[in-house]
């Protein structure tokens, strides 16, 4: 018998520009992180300096 994991996603919107984002995603896991920014209708992937998992529902993403 095979088991399958249901994949879930969360999109965080950072309303105020910041070099540090505190994200509460409520996924009950330690997800992989992709950071994409949009500017003038264009999207760009940005690599954070670090991602710290506070708990299974919260992470801190630092850019500088």
Order of alpha helices (4+ residues) and beta strands (2+ residues): beta-beta-beta-beta-beta
